[in-house]
């Protein structure tokens, strides 16, 4: 069911209202750390092309995730 627009507008001005949805920042940081560690390990093992491609691809995915796409 769609939320009433007035209630959403009213909540913006209520500073004591808790956020309904968590930001997911902890999961984002964990995913970025694991991905960067894995790609750095690939580069250290001599697979520079695969490690670099993984870093670029994961950066794009994390950027899109962060902006909500």
C-alpha positions in Angstrom: 0.0 0.0 0.0 1.4 3.4 -0.9 2.3 5.7 1.9 0.5 9.0 2.3 2.6 11.8 0.9 1.6 14.2 3.7 2.8 11.8 6.3 6.2 11.5 4.5 6.4 15.3 4.3 5.5 15.7 7.9 8.2 13.2 9.0 10.9 15.4 7.3 10.2 18.1 9.8 10.0 15.8 12.8 13.6 15.6 14.1 12.8 12.9 16.6 11.4 10.4 14.1 13.6 7.3 13.7 14.5 6.3 10.2 12.5 3.3 9.0 15.1 1.8 6.7 18.7 1.3 7.7 21.2 2.9 5.4 23.1 -0.3 4.6 26.5 1.4 5.0 27.9 -1.5 7.0 27.2 -3.9 4.3 28.6 -1.6 1.7 31.9 -1.2 3.6 32.1 -4.9 4.2 31.5 -5.7 0.5 34.1 -3.1 -0.6 36.7 -4.4 1.8 36.3 -8.0 0.8 36.3 -7.1 -2.9 39.4 -4.9 -2.6 41.2 -7.6 -0.6 40.4 -10.3 -3.1 41.5 -8.1 -6.1 44.7 -7.1 -4.3 45.5 -10.8 -3.6 45.0 -11.5 -7.3 47.4 -8.7 -8.2 49.9 -10.0 -5.7 49.7 -13.5 -7.1 50.6 -12.2 -10.6 47.2 -11.9 -12.2 47.4 -8.1 -12.7 44.9 -7.9 -15.5 42.2 -9.9 -13.6 42.9 -8.0 -10.4 42.7 -4.7 -12.1 39.5 -5.6 -14.0 38.0 -6.8 -10.7 38.8 -3.5 -9.0 37.3 -1.5 -11.8 34.2 -3.6 -12.1 33.6 -3.7 -8.4 34.0 0.0 -8.1 31.3 0.6 -10.7 29.0 -1.9 -9.0 29.5 -0.3 -5.6 29.0 3.2 -7.0 25.7 2.1 -8.6 24.7 0.4 -5.4 25.5 3.5 -3.3 23.4 5.8 -5.5 20.5 3.4 -5.4 20.4 1.9 -8.9 
